[in-house]
Amino acid sequence: MGLLAWIIVGLVAGWLATALVPGESGGLGKDLVVGIVGAILGGWLFNASGAGGVSGVNLWSILVATVGAVILLVIVRAATARRV
């Protein structure tokens, strides 16, 4: 998958993940980073479970990347949550 494809999938997945997970909203750069790292995480998880991972700019890849990005955001927000 080319660099432009990773950027497109990352932006869409990052935006969807920040919309789905409650908390602070992300900017364009944060959405991109969350989406790309989420695509890597989601691709690894889906491949490990026997399903296909991220393969290009298509609906399946966006779903895989969004699942990975949501998992990433939940872990990061749980780790950085303030305890009162």
C-alpha positions as a Markdown table, in Angstrom:
| # | Residue | x | y | z |
|---|---|---|---|---|
| 1 | Met | 0.0 | 0.0 | 0.0 |
| 2 | Gly | 1.4 | 3.4 | -1.0 |
| 3 | Leu | 2.1 | 6.4 | 1.2 |
| 4 | Leu | -1.0 | 8.3 | -0.2 |
| 5 | Ala | -3.2 | 5.3 | 0.6 |
| 6 | Trp | -1.9 | 5.1 | 4.2 |
| 7 | Ile | -2.6 | 8.8 | 4.6 |
| 8 | Ile | -6.2 | 8.6 | 3.2 |
| 9 | Val | -7.0 | 5.5 | 5.3 |
| 10 | Gly | -5.3 | 7.0 | 8.3 |
| 11 | Leu | -7.2 | 10.3 | 8.1 |
| 12 | Val | -10.6 | 8.6 | 7.7 |
| 13 | Ala | -10.0 | 6.0 | 10.4 |
| 14 | Gly | -8.5 | 8.5 | 12.9 |
| 15 | Trp | -11.5 | 10.8 | 12.4 |
| 16 | Leu | -14.0 | 8.0 | 12.9 |
| 17 | Ala | -12.1 | 6.7 | 16.0 |
| 18 | Thr | -12.0 | 10.2 | 17.6 |
| 19 | Ala | -15.7 | 10.5 | 16.9 |
| 20 | Leu | -16.5 | 7.1 | 18.4 |
| 21 | Val | -14.4 | 7.3 | 21.6 |
| 22 | Pro | -15.5 | 10.0 | 24.1 |
| 23 | Gly | -12.8 | 12.5 | 25.1 |
| 24 | Glu | -11.0 | 15.4 | 23.6 |
| 25 | Ser | -11.3 | 15.8 | 19.9 |
| 26 | Gly | -8.2 | 15.5 | 17.7 |
| 27 | Gly | -6.9 | 17.8 | 15.1 |
| 28 | Leu | -6.0 | 16.8 | 11.6 |
| 29 | Gly | -2.4 | 15.7 | 12.6 |
| 30 | Lys | -3.6 | 13.7 | 15.6 |
| 31 | Asp | -6.3 | 12.0 | 13.6 |
| 32 | Leu | -3.7 | 11.0 | 11.0 |
| 33 | Val | -1.3 | 9.6 | 13.5 |
| 34 | Val | -4.0 | 7.8 | 15.4 |
| 35 | Gly | -5.4 | 6.4 | 12.1 |
| 36 | Ile | -2.1 | 5.2 | 10.8 |
| 37 | Val | -1.0 | 3.6 | 14.0 |
| 38 | Gly | -4.5 | 2.1 | 14.4 |
| 39 | Ala | -4.2 | 0.7 | 10.9 |
| 40 | Ile | -1.0 | -1.1 | 11.9 |
| 41 | Leu | -2.5 | -2.3 | 15.1 |
| 42 | Gly | -5.8 | -3.4 | 13.5 |
| 43 | Gly | -4.0 | -5.1 | 10.6 |
| 44 | Trp | -1.8 | -7.0 | 13.0 |
| 45 | Leu | -4.9 | -8.1 | 15.1 |
| 46 | Phe | -7.0 | -9.0 | 12.1 |
| 47 | Asn | -4.1 | -11.0 | 10.5 |
| 48 | Ala | -3.5 | -12.8 | 13.8 |
| 49 | Ser | -7.1 | -13.8 | 14.0 |
| 50 | Gly | -7.1 | -15.1 | 10.4 |
| 51 | Ala | -9.0 | -12.2 | 8.8 |
| 52 | Gly | -7.4 | -10.0 | 6.2 |
| 53 | Gly | -5.7 | -6.8 | 7.3 |
| 54 | Val | -5.3 | -3.4 | 5.6 |
| 55 | Ser | -5.0 | -3.9 | 1.8 |
| 56 | Gly | -5.6 | -0.6 | 0.2 |
| 57 | Val | -8.1 | 2.3 | 0.1 |
| 58 | Asn | -11.4 | 0.3 | 0.5 |
| 59 | Leu | -14.1 | -0.1 | 3.1 |
| 60 | Trp | -12.6 | -3.2 | 4.7 |
| 61 | Ser | -9.2 | -1.4 | 5.3 |
| 62 | Ile | -11.0 | 1.6 | 6.8 |
| 63 | Leu | -13.0 | -0.7 | 9.1 |
| 64 | Val | -9.8 | -2.6 | 10.2 |
| 65 | Ala | -7.9 | 0.7 | 10.7 |
| 66 | Thr | -10.8 | 2.2 | 12.7 |
| 67 | Val | -11.1 | -0.8 | 15.0 |
| 68 | Gly | -7.3 | -0.5 | 15.6 |
| 69 | Ala | -7.5 | 3.2 | 16.2 |
| 70 | Val | -10.4 | 2.8 | 18.7 |
| 71 | Ile | -8.5 | 0.2 | 20.6 |
| 72 | Leu | -5.4 | 2.5 | 20.6 |
| 73 | Leu | -7.5 | 5.5 | 21.9 |
| 74 | Val | -9.1 | 3.5 | 24.6 |
| 75 | Ile | -5.7 | 2.2 | 25.8 |
| 76 | Val | -4.1 | 5.6 | 25.7 |
| 77 | Arg | -7.0 | 7.4 | 27.4 |
| 78 | Ala | -7.2 | 4.7 | 30.1 |
| 79 | Ala | -3.4 | 5.0 | 30.7 |
| 80 | Thr | -3.5 | 8.8 | 30.9 |
| 81 | Ala | -6.8 | 9.3 | 32.8 |
| 82 | Arg | -6.5 | 11.4 | 35.9 |
| 83 | Arg | -7.4 | 9.6 | 39.1 |
| 84 | Val | -9.5 | 11.7 | 41.6 |
